[in-house]
Amino acid sequence: MIALIQRVLESNVTVNAELIDSMRGGLLIFLGINSDDTENDARYLAAKTANLRIFSDSEDKMNLSLLDNSLDAMVISQFTLHADTRHGNRPSFTEAAEPDRANELYMMFIEEMKMLIGNDKVHRGEFGAMMKVKLVNDGPVTIILRSKNDY
């Protein structure tokens, strides 16, 4: 499982020009589910994300987490994080999980985040939809987390 995490001042997601969800301040998380990912990957990555210390403390050092600041998170499914571009110029997505399994683990990640940071603090896109995601980066700070050490 891969999470591309961006610290944001605000973000929103629309589908077919309809606002699905929005938030002010926190983390925008693009989540890619691999074909061999399990529930353990979702639990591990949610805990790592919620506790990731990438917000500034009073001395302007990245030392605080979502939990410390009581900030929000927006989770967007993104199978393209598993693009294999080693051969040719057209990405292959064979390592990405099948949609039913990916949605199951995506929802599990969201539920884990809700338990960790609060039900009202977790926002999401629409799984499998063509989404427009708008964000205002804060920093910018962008971190990639993986649930496995095989990269």
C-alpha positions as CSV (number, residue, x, y, z in Angstrom):
1,M,0.0,0.0,0.0
2,I,1.3,3.4,-0.9
3,A,0.2,6.8,0.6
4,L,1.3,10.0,-1.1
5,I,0.6,12.5,1.6
6,Q,0.5,16.3,1.1
7,R,0.2,18.8,4.0
8,V,-2.5,21.2,2.9
9,L,-4.2,24.4,4.0
10,E,-7.4,23.3,2.2
11,S,-8.6,20.7,-0.3
12,N,-11.8,19.6,-2.0
13,V,-13.0,16.9,-4.4
14,T,-15.6,17.1,-7.0
15,V,-17.2,14.5,-9.3
16,N,-19.2,15.6,-12.4
17,A,-18.9,19.2,-11.2
18,E,-20.6,18.3,-7.8
19,L,-18.7,18.9,-4.6
20,I,-18.2,15.6,-2.8
21,D,-16.2,16.8,0.2
22,S,-13.9,19.5,1.4
23,M,-11.7,20.3,4.3
24,R,-9.5,23.1,5.7
25,G,-6.1,22.2,7.1
26,G,-4.5,18.8,7.4
27,L,-3.4,16.0,5.2
28,L,-4.5,15.1,1.7
29,I,-3.8,11.4,1.3
30,F,-3.7,9.7,-2.2
31,L,-4.0,6.0,-1.4
32,G,-2.8,3.2,-3.8
33,I,-3.8,-0.4,-3.0
34,N,-1.5,-3.2,-4.3
35,S,-2.7,-6.6,-5.3
36,D,-1.0,-8.3,-2.3
37,D,-2.1,-5.7,0.3
38,T,-3.9,-6.9,3.4
39,E,-5.9,-5.5,6.3
40,N,-2.6,-5.3,8.2
41,D,-1.3,-2.9,5.5
42,A,-4.3,-0.6,6.0
43,R,-4.0,-0.6,9.8
44,Y,-0.3,0.0,9.7
45,L,-0.4,2.8,7.1
46,A,-3.4,4.6,8.8
47,A,-1.5,4.6,12.2
48,K,1.7,5.8,10.5
49,T,-0.2,8.6,8.7
50,A,-2.1,9.8,11.8
51,N,1.1,9.9,13.8
52,L,3.4,11.3,11.1
53,R,5.1,14.4,12.6
54,I,5.1,16.9,9.7
55,F,3.4,19.9,11.2
56,S,5.4,22.7,12.8
57,D,5.7,23.1,16.6
58,S,6.2,26.5,18.4
59,E,9.9,26.4,17.3
60,D,8.9,25.9,13.7
61,K,10.2,22.3,13.6
62,M,8.2,19.5,12.0
63,N,7.4,17.8,15.3
64,L,3.6,17.6,15.4
65,S,1.0,15.2,13.9
66,L,-2.6,15.3,12.9
67,L,-3.4,14.0,16.3
68,D,-1.4,16.7,18.0
69,N,-3.1,19.4,16.0
70,S,-6.6,17.9,15.8
71,L,-6.5,18.4,12.0
72,D,-8.5,16.7,9.2
73,A,-7.5,14.2,6.6
74,M,-8.9,13.6,3.1
75,V,-8.4,10.2,1.5
76,I,-8.5,9.8,-2.2
77,S,-8.1,6.4,-3.9
78,Q,-5.5,6.4,-6.6
79,F,-4.5,3.1,-8.3
80,T,-2.1,5.0,-10.5
81,L,0.4,5.1,-7.6
82,H,1.2,1.5,-8.6
83,A,2.1,2.5,-12.2
84,D,5.0,0.3,-13.6
85,T,6.9,2.4,-16.1
86,R,10.0,0.2,-16.6
87,H,9.0,-0.9,-20.1
88,G,8.0,1.6,-22.8
89,N,6.1,4.8,-22.2
90,R,2.7,3.5,-21.3
91,P,2.2,2.7,-17.6
92,S,1.1,-0.7,-16.6
93,F,-1.2,-1.1,-13.6
94,T,-1.0,-4.8,-13.1
95,E,0.2,-4.5,-9.5
96,A,-2.8,-2.5,-8.5
97,A,-5.5,-4.4,-6.6
98,E,-8.7,-5.5,-8.3
99,P,-11.5,-2.8,-7.7
100,D,-13.6,-4.8,-5.2
101,R,-10.6,-5.6,-3.0
102,A,-9.1,-2.2,-3.4
103,N,-12.4,-0.5,-2.3
104,E,-12.6,-2.9,0.7
105,L,-9.1,-1.9,1.8
106,Y,-9.7,1.8,1.0
107,M,-12.7,1.8,3.2
108,M,-10.8,0.0,5.9
109,F,-8.1,2.6,5.8
110,I,-10.8,5.3,6.2
111,E,-12.4,3.5,9.1
112,E,-9.0,3.2,10.8
113,M,-8.3,6.9,10.3
114,K,-11.7,7.7,11.8
115,M,-10.9,5.7,14.9
116,L,-7.5,7.4,15.2
117,I,-8.3,11.1,14.5
118,G,-12.1,11.3,14.8
119,N,-15.1,10.4,12.7
120,D,-15.8,14.0,11.7
121,K,-12.2,14.7,10.7
122,V,-11.9,12.2,7.8
123,H,-13.1,13.2,4.4
124,R,-13.0,11.2,1.2
125,G,-13.4,11.1,-2.5
126,E,-15.6,8.7,-4.5
127,F,-13.9,5.3,-5.1
128,G,-13.5,4.6,-8.9
129,A,-14.8,7.9,-10.0
130,M,-13.1,10.5,-12.2
131,M,-12.4,13.1,-9.6
132,K,-11.1,16.7,-9.6
133,V,-9.0,17.3,-6.5
134,K,-8.1,20.8,-5.6
135,L,-5.6,21.7,-2.9
136,V,-3.5,24.4,-1.5
137,N,-0.2,23.0,-0.5
138,D,1.3,24.0,2.9
139,G,5.1,24.2,2.6
140,P,4.9,22.3,0.3
141,V,5.4,19.1,2.3
142,T,4.9,15.8,0.4
143,I,5.7,12.5,1.9
144,I,5.4,8.9,0.5
145,L,4.7,6.2,2.9
146,R,4.7,2.5,2.1
147,S,3.3,-0.4,4.1
148,K,6.0,-2.7,2.9
149,N,9.8,-2.3,2.8
150,D,10.2,-3.9,-0.7
151,Y,10.9,-0.6,-2.5
